[in-house]
C-alpha cells in the first residue's frame, strides 16, 4: 500500500461547514482514519471510530496510540452507531469503499487488481464469489440493475452464469468487458457498475445507510451535526430524502396525492444543495469528482423511524430468504 497520507474526500468543506468543532464526534466509516484525525485536529475532544473492517484498526494501531483516549475504537457497523455513543456533538459518514480496501488486491474490491472475488468489508459472511456462483440469474440481473444502474444487467448476468464458477476479480472483469462496448477516453471502466452493484449487495450498503441515518438521529444531541459524503446518485438520493423528510420539507409534489403527515423537524438543513469538490480538490484527488456532502443540524424533536422505501432505496424482489 502507498505510504502517501490518505486525504479524505471533501474534508476541507466539511470541517469549514461544521466549525467550530468540539465535543464528542463519531466517525462511522473510520477506514484510513483521515476524517478522525482531521476532526481531532479541528478541536474535537474525542472521536469514536467505528468500522466493520478489522484491518482498519490493525493499520491504525501505531498512530492512534498517540491520541490516547481521544480516540475510542469500535469494531462494528454504523447502522448501530447509537449503541457506541449517545448525546454526540457530531456524526460523519463517508460512504462506499475505502482506498485502503481498493488498494489491496486480496480484498477483491477492484477490477484494476486481480485477486480473489471477495468484496466483504467485514471479512466474514457471503462473498462476491458466493453471489456470482450461487445466485439465480434473475437475482444477479436485479442486483446489477438496481444497485449498479447497469442497463446491460441481464446480458451480464447471463454471461456470469454461463462462466461459472468464478473465483477472481480478473475473471469477472473480463466477462463484463465482453458484454459491453469498449470504453471511450475519459469513460469509466465497463465493469465499474457491476463491481459496485455486487459490493453493495455483499455488504448490504443501502440497508446500512438507511439504518445508519436513523441511528444518527437517535444518537445526536440537540445542536449536533450530521455530515454524510456520498459517491453516487442512489446514496445521495437516500440521504437527501431522509433529510427532507426529517426536516419537515417533504412537501407533496402532487396536489391530488394524500397529504404528507407533518412532523416536528428532527433536523435543520441550512444548505439545501449538496456541497461538491472545488477545482483544487479535483486536481488533487480525481476520486472526489462524484462526491457530494450534505450536512444537517439535530433539533430537540424526538427521533422516529422511517421506511427505507420512502428514501428511494432500491428494493430487491423476495428471493426466498437470500
Residue, then its C-alpha position, 0 to 999 in steps of 0.5 A: x500500500x502507498x505510504x502517501x497520507x490518505x486525504x479524505x474526500x471533501x474534508x476541507x468543506x466539511x470541517x469549514x461547514x461544521x466549525x467550530x468543532x468540539x465535543x464528542x464526534x463519531x466517525x462511522x466509516x473510520x477506514x484510513x482514519x483521515x476524517x478522525x484525525x482531521x476532526x481531532x485536529x479541528x478541536x474535537x475532544x474525542x472521536x469514536x471510530x467505528x468500522x466493520x473492517x478489522x484491518x482498519x484498526x490493525x493499520x491504525x494501531x501505531x498512530x492512534x496510540x498517540x491520541x490516547x483516549x481521544x480516540x475510542x475504537x469500535x469494531x462494528x457497523x454504523x447502522x448501530x452507531x447509537x449503541x457506541x455513543x449517545x448525546x454526540x456533538x457530531x456524526x460523519x459518514x463517508x460512504x462506499x469503499x475505502x482506498x485502503x480496501x481498493x488498494x489491496x488486491x486480496x480484498x477483491x474490491x477492484x477490477x484494476x487488481x486481480x485477486x480473489x472475488x471477495x468484496x466483504x468489508x467485514x471479512x466474514x459472511x457471503x462473498x462476491x464469489x458466493x453471489x456470482x456462483x450461487x445466485x439465480x440469474x434473475x437475482x444477479x440481473x436485479x442486483x446489477x440493475x438496481x444497485x449498479x444502474x447497469x442497463x446491460x444487467x441481464x446480458x451480464x448476468x447471463x454471461x456470469x452464469x454461463x462462466x461459472x464458477x468464478x473465483x477472481x476479480x480478473x475473471x469477472x472483469x473480463x466477462x463484463x468487458x465482453x458484454x459491453x462496448x469498449x470504453x471511450x477516453x475519459x469513460x469509466x471502466x465497463x465493469x465499474x457498475x457491476x463491481x459496485x452493484x455486487x459490493x453493495x449487495x455483499x455488504x448490504x450498503x443501502x440497508x446500512x445507510x438507511x439504518x445508519x441515518x436513523x441511528x444518527x438521529x437517535x444518537x445526536x444531541x440537540x445542536x449536533x451535526x450530521x455530515x454524510x459524503x456520498x459517491x453516487x446518485x442512489x446514496x445521495x438520493x437516500x440521504x437527501x430524502x431522509x433529510x427532507x423528510x426529517x426536516x419537515x420539507x417533504x412537501x407533496x409534489x402532487x396536489x391530488x396525492x394524500x397529504x404528507x403527515x407533518x412532523x416536528x423537524x428532527x433536523x435543520x438543513x441550512x444548505x439545501x444543495x449538496x456541497x461538491x469538490x472545488x477545482x483544487x480538490x479535483x486536481x488533487x484527488x480525481x476520486x472526489x469528482x462524484x462526491x457530494x456532502x450534505x450536512x444537517x443540524x439535530x433539533x430537540x424533536x424526538x427521533x422516529x423511524x422511517x421506511x427505507x422505501x420512502x428514501x428511494x432505496x432500491x428494493x430487491x424482489x423476495x428471493x426466498x430468504x437470500 
